Amino acid sequence: MSLLAFGLNHQTAPLSVREKLAFPAQTLPEALASLVATQAAREAAILSTCNRTEIYCASSDDGAALEWLSRYHGLPAAELQPYLYRLNGDEAARHAFRVASGLDSMVLGETQILGQIKDAVRTAEQVGTLGVLLNGLFQKTFAVAKEVRSKTGVGANSVSMAAAAVKLAEQIFPTIGELNVLFIGAGEMIELVATHFAARGPSCITVANRTLERAQALAERFGGNAVTLAALPDLLSRYDVVVTSTASQLPILGKGMVERAIKVRRHRPMFMLDLAVPRDIEAEAGALNDVFLYTVDDIASVVEVGREARQFAAEEAETIITSRAAEFADWIKRRQTVPLIRALRDESDRIRRLALEAAQKQLARGEDPQKVLEILSVQLTNKLMHPPTQALSSGGGADRDQLVQAVARLYRIQSESE
């Protein structure tokens, strides 16, 4: 059973492919249970964000895990292969360390990904698909991410996706203070973006969500109002800025709805930022006049600001990660000897019990205890020494030389030739 990590991200696959392999939060438990139930993996954790879908698992068959992903999403394996990366052992661990440290993110050094990994691990733990191997991996991952943050400046002066959303809007409108802003969704990403927009003092903030209670809880923080998604067709035309990030598997805003809203607005421009994967806004809406539609991939150029200054710190972080990946590889190797150690202990205990039973019978017959102890010690010595002695006597050639060295090292003795 070996460690395997496979998936795709913003560097290997376009948004149109990533959205097909996304796992909404509510489907993760069922997906994890399915992956383990099919015996494609013994342990599993799934990380699914707007920029990546990655599966970490303990599996003895790489192909089976990849085949499961193909079947689960109903996509031919051949269609996915060009976009997927597959990493084993210490390379899988190194990748996890880089992701958690923000080195593999669209925003170099961003911190949100660490929380997303912790959520993925928490879900796997609750479902029962987190075993010894993955638990060891992620505990090490969290420790490495903390070390990178504390010892390097990789996250300094980074422009988050939330801040980039405001910068994009400011390229279209002279001031945020005169705008009506609509947020669709009430999750962590919307909360972050809303915080940045609210700091600019927009004229109006509205939060739309499937459940009104969650929308109200978020809207109250920013002095805004809340509506349900059902109200969007009637209200959309009122807003200059629309930012959406939900877990919907189907678009919430279609081209027709957006087109009607633009007509009501008499073609005043509308800035739309779709941070959802899969997308919440039909791509065709971006072709409409006076609609400025951006996706999560479109803001890459904005978040590049300050990246060069953080690159040196990233090199320091890579050094830390390489060292910690080697440590984890050693841990895996030690774990692989556990079954052998257990078997060795079991065999030794079997010999001990047999010798003890024989001694107890001798004592029960009234034999001299001193003599019984002497016989017991000789029997134990002979039994325990028989396997290495037999191996040394029957071996030959290079194998025997290696065996001699191994036995000498194990028992901390020197052979006569030395």
Protein Blocks (a to p, Z undefined) as FASTA:
>chain_A
ZZddddddfklpcfklmmmmpccfklmmmmmmmmmmnopafbdcddddfkbccdddddfb
fklmmmmmmmmnopafklmmmmpccdehjlmmmmmmmmmnopmgfbghiaklmmmmmmmm
mmmmmnopacfklmmmmmmmmmmmmmmmmmpcklgoiacfklmmmmmmmmmpmbfklpcc
ddedjbfklmmmmmmmmmnopabdcdddfblklmmmmmmmnopacddfklmmmmmmmpmb
dcdddfbfbdfbdfklmmmmmmmnnopacddddfbdcdfbdfklmmpghiacddfklmmm
mmmgoklmmmmmmmmmmmmmmmmmmmmmmmmmmmmmmmmmmmmmmmmmmmmmmmmmmmmm
mmmnopafklmmmmmmmmmmmmmmmmmmmmmmmggcjllmmmmmmmmmmnopacfkZZ
